[in-house]
Amino acid sequence: YEINDNYGVNFKYNYLKKVIKRTLKHENVKNVYFSVIFVNEKEIQEINKEYRGIDKVTDVISFALEENSNIVYNNIRVLGDIYICIPRMLEQASSYGHSLKRELSFLTVHGLLHLLGYDHMEKEDEEKMFALQELILNEEGITR
């Protein structure tokens, strides 16, 4: 995986590697490639408007390539991209009383689970996805 820090984040986020590895281990997934891209509010609003038809800022958007077909290069699955809005993440961490580590980890796990096929359109799917997110974060000692 690759983390693109185009936003110029001025805090450490190296812990995300462990969070990502734990998520992939839970799903028994190996040999994957995907990107985590940090963006600002304007960028994520444009992405949200263009691809989802929703003209507003959001915290995380995932684009799964496997929705169209299984994409494999040299035995590596290419999952897609996760866009995380850093200003929204900072705002949510503050309003929820979470650490930056907790909020960024939550958004990363959430985005990665979407790339792996999870969604929360139905109540039972939401419960399953959010329970798994909490389990992964708790196992990494990243609690509320």
C-alpha positions in Angstrom: 0.0 0.0 0.0 1.0 3.6 -0.4 0.2 6.7 1.6 0.3 9.9 -0.4 0.8 12.8 1.8 0.1 15.5 -0.7 -1.7 17.5 2.0 1.5 18.1 4.0 0.3 16.5 7.2 2.4 17.7 10.1 1.7 14.8 12.5 3.0 11.3 12.6 0.8 8.5 11.0 3.3 5.6 10.8 1.0 3.6 13.1 -1.4 3.3 10.1 0.8 0.5 8.8 0.0 -1.7 11.8 -3.7 -0.8 11.6 -3.8 -1.7 7.8 -1.9 -5.0 8.4 -4.3 -6.0 11.1 -7.3 -5.2 8.9 -5.9 -7.2 6.0 -5.1 -10.1 8.4 -8.7 -10.1 9.7 -9.9 -10.5 6.2 -7.2 -13.0 5.3 -6.0 -10.8 2.5 -2.5 -10.9 1.2 -0.6 -9.4 -1.8 -2.7 -6.2 -2.3 -2.0 -2.7 -3.4 -4.0 0.4 -2.7 -3.4 4.0 -1.9 -4.4 6.2 1.0 -4.5 9.8 -0.2 -4.8 12.8 2.2 -6.8 15.7 0.7 -8.3 19.0 1.8 -12.0 19.9 1.9 -12.1 21.4 -1.5 -10.6 18.3 -3.1 -12.9 15.8 -1.4 -16.0 17.9 -2.1 -15.1 17.9 -5.8 -14.5 14.2 -5.8 -17.8 13.6 -3.9 -19.7 15.8 -6.4 -18.1 14.3 -9.5 -18.3 10.6 -8.6 -21.2 10.4 -6.1 -23.3 13.4 -7.2 -23.2 14.8 -3.6 -21.9 18.4 -3.5 -20.6 18.5 0.1 -17.5 17.7 2.1 -17.1 14.2 3.6 -14.5 12.5 5.7 -13.5 9.5 3.6 -14.3 8.2 0.1 -13.1 4.8 -1.3 -12.9 3.8 -4.9 -12.8 0.1 -5.2 -11.4 -1.2 -8.5 -12.6 -4.7 -7.9 -16.2 -3.6 -8.2 -15.7 -3.8 -12.0 -13.4 -6.8 -12.1 -10.6 -8.5 -10.2 -7.5 -6.6 -11.2 -4.3 -8.6 -10.6 -0.8 -7.7 -11.6 2.1 -10.1 -10.8 -0.1 -11.9 -8.3 -1.0 -8.6 -6.5 -4.6 -7.5 -6.2 -5.1 -3.8 -6.9 -7.9 -2.7 -4.6 -8.2 1.0 -5.4 -7.9 4.3 -3.5 -8.9 5.8 -0.2 -9.2 9.6 0.1 -9.2 11.0 3.6 -10.1 14.7 4.2 -7.6 15.8 6.8 -9.5 19.0 7.9 -12.6 16.9 8.4 -10.6 14.3 10.3 -9.2 16.9 12.6 -12.6 18.4 13.2 -14.2 15.1 13.9 -11.4 14.1 16.3 -12.1 17.2 18.3 -15.9 17.0 18.2 -15.9 13.3 19.2 -13.2 13.7 21.8 -11.0 11.2 20.0 -7.2 11.4 19.5 -6.0 12.2 16.0 -4.6 8.6 16.0 -8.1 7.2 16.7 -9.9 9.2 14.1 -7.4 8.7 11.3 -7.2 5.0 12.1 -11.0 4.7 12.1 -11.2 6.4 8.7 -8.4 4.3 7.2 -10.0 1.0 8.4 -13.4 2.2 7.2 -12.1 3.1 3.8 -10.1 -0.2 3.5 -13.1 -2.3 4.5 -15.1 -0.6 1.7 -12.3 -1.5 -0.8 -12.7 -5.1 0.5 -16.4 -5.1 -0.3 -18.1 -4.0 2.9 -20.8 -1.5 2.9 -23.3 0.0 5.4 -26.4 0.6 3.2 -28.4 -2.0 5.2 -28.7 -2.0 9.0 -27.2 -5.5 9.5 -24.3 -4.7 7.1 -23.6 -1.5 9.0 -23.6 -3.4 12.4 -21.2 -6.0 11.0 -18.8 -3.4 9.4 -18.8 -1.1 12.4 -18.2 -4.0 14.9 -15.3 -5.2 12.8 -13.8 -1.7 12.7 -14.1 -1.5 16.5 -12.5 -4.9 16.9 -9.6 -4.0 14.8 -9.0 -0.7 16.5 -9.3 -2.3 20.0 -6.9 -5.0 19.1 -4.4 -2.3 18.2 -5.1 -0.5 21.5 -6.7 2.4 19.7 -9.7 3.0 21.9 -12.2 5.8 22.2 
